[in-house]
Amino acid sequence: MMKLVNILLLCTSISLVQAVLPTPRYNGGCAVINQHIYCYGGTANRVPTSDHYSLDLTRDFSVANSIESWNNVVPVGGFTVEPNSLFSIVPLNDSYLIHGGLGYGSSTQHLKNTTVIYHASNNSWSALQAQNQTLMMPSREETCTLDPSYRMWTWGGISDNTTAININKTTYHDEFQVLDLKALAWSFPDNDTKTSFQHTSVPNPRLAHTATLSASGQSIYYIGGLEMNDSGTSLSGAPMNEILEYNITSGNWTTHTSPKNTTIPAPRRLHTATLIPNSDLIFVYGGSVTDASNAVADYSYLLNTTSFIWTPINIANANLGAGPRFGHSAVLHNDRSLFIIFGADDLGILRNDFAVIDVGHYQWVSDFKSNGNYESAITATPSSSASPTASTSIINTNSNSEKSSSTQTNEFPFISLNYMKTVYLMIGTMILFTFL
């Protein structure tokens, strides 16, 4: 009997430490905190989720063999983690902040907490209640950017009856909502700067764009997305040769135009933009075409924020890469390893895998190095789609569950098989019958 009890305890302990195979998803968010990647939410199986995964970056690992290296994050405490997608995620010191989003994707059920924080240090969630919270208009597909003074600049996006219970009129945002995380207070500088600054022309509202803080910490660069026309009647792809810059100190907007004799990326939304450390370069990856749920073919560029010249990047070792994607996440670890995580690929297939770019050599790598020390690739290969070993789910543009601003994109249901669970069950069963 005691042997049977010990065997059952052994099997239980195995199941507690087994790895997790994430459900294919897009439009979620990921952040690096304390040498771990945390990924929350996103749309899977046609609905927003509250799934929360973590990946340990303290050790080296094979990228191809790491698809089941994720762990479910089960928080302590009684806080209810709500489903969400199309939100903004902002890394803090030992935590990250989630703001806005689609929530439940319903006009009858809304997020109870518009701004929440996950505390990695004690594995708990909390709702952020700040001064002027009720004056802030929740939105989705906006961007949130943290400046050196610990202020979060929220710009763009759409507010409608899916984002909050008291919103009856669809609003596209061209104004700032700023959260001072030290004072825990929201402010609305556009109401003040129109008189206190020589305020330059405010750009038209955008959504599904990117926002990247400059190396100096004084400016925010806004790239791509969907842009409202001057009459406020329709959305179209924002020109990629027009880069918006907002100066945090002066409160002024500047529109930078790329030189005409350079390659200009196709318009896109749901892409990512990453500042390359110790440079004036922004690395833009992926995105979908602005009038459909199809990934752009030209998915990898560098933008020089001094000359505003675009340079197409052919990333070496393309057979190891993620290929065209949109609705993915891009997170940089140790200034060198750029993870391209989840999203939808060029076939409209949702992914649950990731790939890693060494931004020192602009190459896909087969093995992640926690210290960021990669050797240069010898040759570059043509671009290809992501690893076929990942589980997938199809986007059906004729469905009508999760709503985006310009299209309706949804996934057919998908059931994934966790092979590790099966292996552990077989091992436990074999051991059990051996000792009986």
C-alpha positions in Angstrom: 0.0 0.0 0.0 2.8 2.4 0.9 4.5 1.7 -2.4 1.2 2.6 -4.2 1.0 5.9 -2.3 4.6 6.8 -3.1 3.9 6.0 -6.8 0.8 8.2 -6.8 2.8 11.0 -5.2 5.5 10.6 -7.8 3.0 10.8 -10.6 1.4 13.8 -9.1 4.8 15.6 -8.8 5.5 14.9 -12.4 2.3 16.4 -13.5 2.9 19.6 -11.5 6.2 20.4 -13.3 5.2 19.3 -16.8 5.5 21.9 -19.5 2.6 23.6 -21.2 1.7 23.8 -24.9 0.1 27.3 -25.4 -3.0 27.6 -27.5 -2.4 29.3 -30.8 -3.3 33.0 -30.5 -2.8 36.6 -31.7 -3.3 40.1 -30.4 -2.1 39.3 -26.9 0.9 40.9 -25.2 4.3 39.8 -23.9 7.0 41.4 -21.7 10.4 40.4 -20.2 10.4 40.7 -16.4 13.2 39.3 -14.1 14.7 37.0 -16.8 11.3 35.6 -17.8 9.0 36.2 -20.7 5.4 36.6 -19.6 2.6 36.4 -22.2 -1.0 37.3 -21.3 -4.3 37.2 -23.1 -4.9 37.4 -26.8 -7.6 35.8 -29.0 -7.6 32.0 -29.3 -10.4 29.8 -30.5 -12.3 33.0 -31.6 -12.6 34.6 -28.2 -10.3 36.7 -26.0 -8.6 34.7 -23.2 -7.0 35.3 -19.8 -4.3 32.7 -20.4 -1.0 33.6 -18.8 2.3 31.9 -19.7 5.9 32.3 -18.6 9.2 31.2 -20.2 12.5 30.9 -18.3 15.4 32.9 -19.9 18.0 32.1 -17.3 19.3 29.1 -19.3 20.2 28.3 -22.9 17.8 26.2 -24.9 17.0 25.0 -28.4 14.3 27.1 -29.9 12.9 24.2 -32.0 12.5 22.1 -28.8 11.1 24.8 -26.6 7.5 25.0 -27.8 6.5 23.1 -24.6 8.8 24.9 -22.3 6.1 27.4 -21.3 4.6 27.3 -17.8 1.1 28.2 -16.8 1.2 31.2 -14.4 -1.4 30.6 -11.6 -1.4 33.7 -9.4 -1.9 33.8 -5.7 -4.8 35.8 -4.1 -8.4 36.2 -5.2 -8.0 38.7 -8.0 -10.1 37.7 -11.1 -8.0 37.9 -14.2 -10.3 38.8 -17.1 -10.0 37.9 -20.8 -8.5 40.5 -23.0 -6.9 41.2 -26.4 -5.9 44.2 -28.5 -4.6 45.9 -25.3 -1.4 47.7 -24.4 1.3 46.1 -22.3 4.0 48.2 -20.5 7.0 46.5 -18.7 7.8 48.1 -15.3 10.6 47.2 -12.9 9.4 43.8 -11.5 5.9 43.9 -13.0 4.0 44.8 -16.1 0.9 46.9 -16.7 -2.1 46.0 -19.0 -4.2 48.9 -20.2 -7.4 49.0 -22.3 -8.3 46.4 -24.8 -11.2 44.5 -26.3 -12.0 42.7 -23.0 -14.7 40.1 -23.4 -15.4 41.2 -27.0 -19.0 41.8 -26.0 -21.3 44.8 -25.9 -23.0 43.4 -22.8 -20.0 42.3 -20.7 -17.1 44.7 -20.1 -13.8 44.8 -18.2 -14.2 45.6 -14.6 -10.7 46.9 -14.4 -9.3 49.0 -17.3 -5.8 49.1 -15.9 -4.2 46.2 -14.1 -0.7 45.2 -13.0 0.9 41.8 -12.7 3.5 41.7 -9.9 6.1 39.1 -10.8 7.9 39.4 -7.5 4.9 37.8 -5.6 2.9 36.3 -8.5 -0.2 38.4 -8.0 -2.5 40.8 -9.8 -4.0 44.1 -8.7 -6.2 46.8 -10.2 -4.7 50.2 -10.6 -7.0 52.9 -9.1 -5.6 56.4 -9.9 -6.8 59.9 -9.5 -9.0 61.0 -12.4 -9.6 57.3 -13.4 -13.2 58.0 -14.2 -12.2 60.8 -16.6 -10.1 58.4 -18.7 -11.9 56.9 -21.7 -11.0 53.2 -22.2 -9.9 52.1 -25.7 -8.4 49.3 -27.7 -5.7 49.2 -30.4 -4.1 52.2 -28.7 -0.4 52.5 -27.7 1.1 53.1 -24.3 4.6 54.4 -23.9 6.6 54.7 -20.6 8.9 57.7 -20.4 12.0 58.2 -18.1 9.8 60.1 -15.6 7.6 57.0 -15.2 4.7 58.5 -17.1 2.7 56.4 -19.4 1.6 58.2 -22.6 -1.6 56.7 -24.1 -2.4 57.7 -27.7 -4.7 56.6 -30.5 -7.1 53.7 -30.5 -10.9 53.3 -30.6 -13.5 53.5 -27.9 -16.9 51.9 -28.5 -19.5 49.8 -26.7 -17.2 46.8 -26.4 -14.5 48.8 -24.4 -16.7 50.2 -21.6 -20.3 50.1 -20.4 -20.9 53.8 -20.7 -19.7 54.5 -24.2 -22.5 54.8 -26.7 -20.6 56.6 -29.5 -17.6 55.3 -31.3 -14.6 57.6 -30.8 -11.2 57.5 -32.5 -8.5 59.2 -30.4 -6.0 61.9 -31.4 -5.6 63.2 -27.8 -3.2 62.0 -25.0 -4.2 60.4 -21.8 -1.2 60.3 -19.4 -0.8 58.2 -16.3 1.8 59.3 -13.8 2.8 56.1 -12.1 4.6 57.9 -9.3 1.7 60.2 -8.4 -0.9 57.6 -9.4 -2.9 60.2 -11.4 -4.3 60.6 -14.9 -3.8 63.8 -16.8 -4.9 65.1 -20.2 -2.2 67.3 -21.5 -4.0 68.2 -24.8 -6.5 70.2 -22.7 -3.6 72.3 -21.4 -1.0 72.4 -24.2 -3.3 74.0 -26.7 -2.8 77.3 -24.7 0.5 76.7 -22.9 2.5 75.6 -25.9 2.8 76.6 -29.5 1.0 73.4 -30.3 1.8 72.2 -33.8 -0.7 70.4 -36.0 -2.2 67.4 -34.2 -2.2 64.3 -36.5 -5.4 62.4 -37.3 -6.4 59.5 -35.0 -4.6 56.2 -35.5 -5.1 52.7 -34.3 -3.2 49.4 -34.5 0.0 51.4 -34.9 3.2 51.2 -32.9 4.8 53.7 -30.5 8.6 53.6 -29.8 10.4 55.8 -27.3 13.5 57.4 -28.7 17.0 56.6 -27.3 17.0 60.0 -25.6 13.7 59.4 -23.9 12.4 62.8 -25.2 10.3 61.7 -28.2 7.9 59.0 -29.2 7.8 57.7 -32.8 4.5 56.5 -34.2 4.6 54.1 -37.1 1.9 52.7 -39.4 -1.5 51.5 -38.4 -4.9 52.7 -39.6 -5.4 56.5 -39.9 -8.7 58.4 -39.9 -9.2 60.8 -42.9 -9.5 64.5 -42.5 -13.3 64.4 -42.6 -13.4 61.7 -39.9 -15.5 59.3 -42.1 -13.1 56.5 -43.0 -9.9 54.6 -42.1 -7.1 53.7 -44.4 -3.5 52.6 -44.0 -1.2 55.3 -42.6 1.6 56.0 -45.1 4.8 54.3 -43.9 6.9 57.2 -45.4 5.3 59.5 -42.8 6.7 59.0 -39.3 5.0 60.9 -36.5 7.2 62.2 -33.7 5.8 63.6 -30.5 8.2 65.6 -28.3 7.3 65.0 -24.6 9.0 68.1 -23.4 7.6 70.7 -25.9 4.3 69.0 -26.6 4.9 69.4 -30.3 4.2 67.0 -33.2 6.4 66.6 -36.2 5.8 64.6 -39.3 9.0 63.2 -40.9 8.9 62.2 -44.5 11.2 59.5 -45.8 13.4 60.3 -48.9 11.7 59.5 -52.2 14.6 57.4 -53.5 14.4 54.8 -50.7 12.3 51.6 -50.4 9.1 52.4 -48.5 7.4 49.5 -46.6 3.8 48.7 -47.6 1.2 50.1 -45.2 0.5 47.8 -42.2 -1.2 47.4 -38.9 -0.7 45.0 -35.9 3.1 45.1 -36.5 5.8 45.5 -33.9 8.6 48.1 -33.6 11.6 47.7 -31.4 14.3 50.2 -30.6 17.8 48.7 -31.3 20.0 49.5 -28.2 22.8 52.1 -28.5 21.5 53.3 -31.9 18.9 55.5 -33.6 17.4 52.5 -35.4 13.9 51.0 -35.0 13.4 47.4 -36.1 9.9 46.9 -37.6 8.6 43.4 -38.0 5.5 42.0 -39.6 2.0 43.4 -39.7 -1.1 42.8 -41.8 -2.3 44.6 -44.8 -4.7 47.4 -43.8 -7.8 46.1 -45.5 -7.7 42.4 -44.8 -6.3 39.7 -42.4 -3.3 38.9 -44.6 0.3 39.3 -43.5 2.4 41.8 -45.4 5.1 40.2 -47.6 7.8 42.8 -46.8 7.9 42.1 -43.1 11.3 43.1 -41.9 12.8 46.7 -42.0 15.1 49.1 -40.1 14.1 52.7 -39.8 16.8 55.3 -39.2 15.3 58.0 -37.0 17.9 60.5 -38.0 17.5 60.3 -41.8 14.1 58.5 -41.7 15.4 56.1 -44.4 13.9 52.6 -44.5 16.2 49.7 -45.1 14.8 46.2 -45.9 16.5 43.5 -43.8 17.0 40.0 -45.1 17.5 38.1 -41.8 20.0 35.2 -42.2 19.0 31.6 -41.5 15.5 32.2 -42.7 14.6 28.5 -42.3 14.8 29.1 -38.6 12.6 32.2 -38.7 9.0 33.2 -37.9 8.3 34.5 -41.4 5.4 37.0 -42.1 3.3 37.5 -39.0 0.8 40.0 -37.5 -0.8 40.3 -34.1 2.4 38.9 -32.7 4.6 40.1 -29.8 8.2 41.2 -30.0 10.3 41.4 -26.8 14.0 42.1 -26.5 16.2 40.3 -24.0 19.7 41.4 -22.9 19.8 43.9 -25.8 20.5 41.1 -28.2 17.8 38.4 -28.4 14.6 39.5 -30.0 11.7 37.1 -29.6 8.9 37.0 -32.2 6.1 35.3 -30.4 2.7 33.8 -31.4 0.5 35.8 -33.9 -0.9 34.9 -37.3 1.2 33.9 -40.3 1.0 34.5 -44.0 -1.7 31.8 -44.4 -3.9 33.3 -41.7 -2.9 30.5 -39.4 -2.6 31.3 -35.7 0.7 30.2 -34.1 1.8 29.1 -30.7 5.5 29.1 -31.4 8.3 31.7 -31.3 11.5 32.4 -33.1 14.6 34.4 -32.0 16.5 37.1 -33.9 20.1 37.9 -32.9 19.9 41.7 -33.6 23.7 42.0 -33.4 24.0 40.0 -36.6 20.4 40.1 -37.9 20.1 36.4 -38.0 17.6 33.8 -36.8 19.2 31.5 -34.2 18.6 27.8 -33.6 19.7 28.1 -29.9 18.8 30.8 -27.5 21.8 32.1 -25.5 20.9 33.7 -22.2 24.0 35.9 -22.3 23.3 37.0 -25.9 26.7 35.8 -27.2 26.0 34.6 -30.7 28.4 33.7 -33.5 27.7 35.3 -36.9 26.0 33.2 -39.5 28.1 32.3 -42.6 25.4 32.7 -45.2 21.9 34.2 -45.5 19.0 32.1 -46.9 15.8 33.3 -48.5 12.8 34.0 -46.3 10.5 31.1 -45.4 7.5 30.4 -43.2 7.8 29.5 -39.5 8.5 26.1 -38.1 5.7 23.6 -39.2 5.9 21.8 -35.8 3.8 24.4 -34.0 0.1 23.9 -33.3 -2.1 26.2 -35.4 -5.6 27.7 -35.8 -7.2 29.3 -38.8 -8.4 32.9 -39.0 -11.8 33.0 -40.9 -12.5 36.6 -42.1 -16.1 35.7 -42.7 -16.8 35.1 -39.0 -17.9 37.9 -36.7 -16.7 37.2 -33.1 -13.6 39.4 -32.3 -14.0 42.8 -33.9 -11.1 44.8 -35.1 -11.4 48.3 -36.4 -11.4 47.6 -40.1 -12.1 43.9 -40.4 -13.6 41.0 -38.4 -11.1 38.3 -37.8 -11.7 35.0 -36.0 -10.3 31.6 -35.5 -11.9 28.2 -36.1 -11.8 26.1 -32.9 -8.6 24.1 -32.4 -7.8 21.4 -29.9 -4.1 20.8 -29.3 -2.6 17.6 -28.0 -0.1 18.0 -25.1 2.4 15.2 -25.9 4.2 15.6 -22.6 1.0 14.8 -20.7 0.6 11.6 -22.6 4.2 10.6 -22.0 4.0 11.3 -18.3 0.7 9.4 -18.0 2.2 6.3 -19.8 5.3 6.4 -17.6 3.1 6.7 -14.4 0.9 3.8 -15.6 3.8 1.6 -16.3 5.4 2.2 -12.9 2.1 1.6 -11.2 1.5 -1.8 -12.8 5.1 -2.8 -12.2 4.8 -2.5 -8.4 1.2 -3.8 -8.1 
